[in-house]
Amino acid sequence: MVEIRLRNSMTRKVEPLVPLDPENVRMYVCGPTVYDRAHMGNGRAAVVFDVLYRLLRHVYGPDHVTYVRNITDVDDKINAEAQRRKAAGAEGTLEELIAARTDETIRWYHEDMAALGTLAPDHEPRATDYIAQMIAMIEGLVAKGHAYAAEGHVLFRVGSYSEYGALSGRTVDDMIAGARVEVAPYKEDPMDFVLWKPSDDDLPGWDSPWGRGRPGWHIECSVMADELLGAEFDIHGGGIDLQFPHHENEIAQSRCMGHGFAKMWVHNEMLQVEGKKMSKSLGNFFTVRDLLDQGVPGEVIRFVFLGTHYGKPMDWTERKREEAEATLRKWYRQASEALDNVEPYLGVVKALAGDLNTPQAVAEMHQLSQADDSPSLRASLKLLGLMENGVPGWAVGPDLSSYAALLSEARENAMASKDFSEVDRIKTALAAAGVEVRMSKTGVELLAAAGFDPDKLEAV
């Protein structure tokens, strides 16, 4: 069996994955807060952990992996969007507007992630289905002295957990500054965070020992992980932006309840656009749906993501998109006639097993392509979540057969006359149009490459 090694954020080392139970390898990943479309950073995280999920299934067997990715459907941003709609004249109660918004956004998320080729997780719990369990855990933390009630709130007493900060490696001063903590008179310490907060009549709420209210964000994941994976499980994943305070707080809550929680923490780095941080203020913020609606295939988006190691910041550029599309077109043509009767290439599997090294996996597949090992290429594409439904229409490419015939005729004439000027002219014109020219003893092959422009073919 191939050994999987991952960088554990807790120890800052690449370590072998040693499952608690090889018959049931368990992974929890923080999913979306469903108030709007998934942006590109959300998409990258989903693809990263989908690749890990596929690798785990390949190594341990599909029936021996449990993947949980939650949905946060109670949140101040969701409430604010529902209130905005109500103020704009939308019909229905606030609760009905919230339900409509979350259902709509969950559907969007599923559609967009499916377009990126991600598999559905084994469990996708909604936070609102686990309110009773959240209240029970909060009561347990209060009873153990790790939490306290104050003015309708319940807060976690950070000072009661001596290892707080171990995951992020931050000092208390750094954590206070980074978390932008709310300094409230009912807090014993500025670092204490909310487990339960009061709700007025204009907000969703549930009855609790501390009055009508709703849970804090961090308690949700601790409870859902415990309910679906047990008190201790193998991997907890998410974006690096969640490492603090969200994941730090999850650890504190769960460990103070006596739970071992996650053995290994895996975080993917952030996404940039053309070398700059993605933000609405810079005008470079876009969603997965934005690109899909512009005609960028989901598999191309996924392939661009795979080109950068998950532990490094990823830069989305138009050039990468063009190159990814050209490469996939080429590989899909090569693999289209191959049978599904081989295992993925071992070099690709080992690359993924080595801390999910997708750039190395892609390099291995370039070698498969050069060797024209179509069966291994096809199987490896599928392991990476590509070409699962055959060759898509966008990958077929333009019909360049007439230009190939023209070049073949020119080459035959040149072989007789020893004058290759016309061959060179055609090749130059084709290259200017974004066409890759391959000439061999068996004939001429033309492929639409990055930057293909059909209008420039007139010059041929």
Secondary structure by P-SEA (a helix, b strand, c coil): cbbbbbbcccccccccccccccccbbbbbbbbcccccccaaaaaaaaaaaaaaaaaaaaaccccbbbbbbbbcccaaaaaaaaaaaaacccccaaaaaaaaaaaaaaaaaaaaaaaccccccccccccccaaaaaaaaaaaaaaccccccccbbbbcccccccccccccccaaaaaaaaccccccccccccccccbbbbcccbbbbbccccbbbbcaaaaaaaaaaacccccccbbbbccccccaaaaaaaaaaaaaccccccbbbbbbbcccccccccccccccccaaaaaaacccaaaaaaaaaccccccbbbbcaaaaaaaaaaaaaaaaaaccccccccccaaaaaaaacccaaaaaaaaaaaaaaacaaaaaaaaaaaacccccccccccccccaaaaaaaaaaaaaaaaaaccaaaaaaaaaaaaaabbbbbbcccbbbbbbcccccccccccc
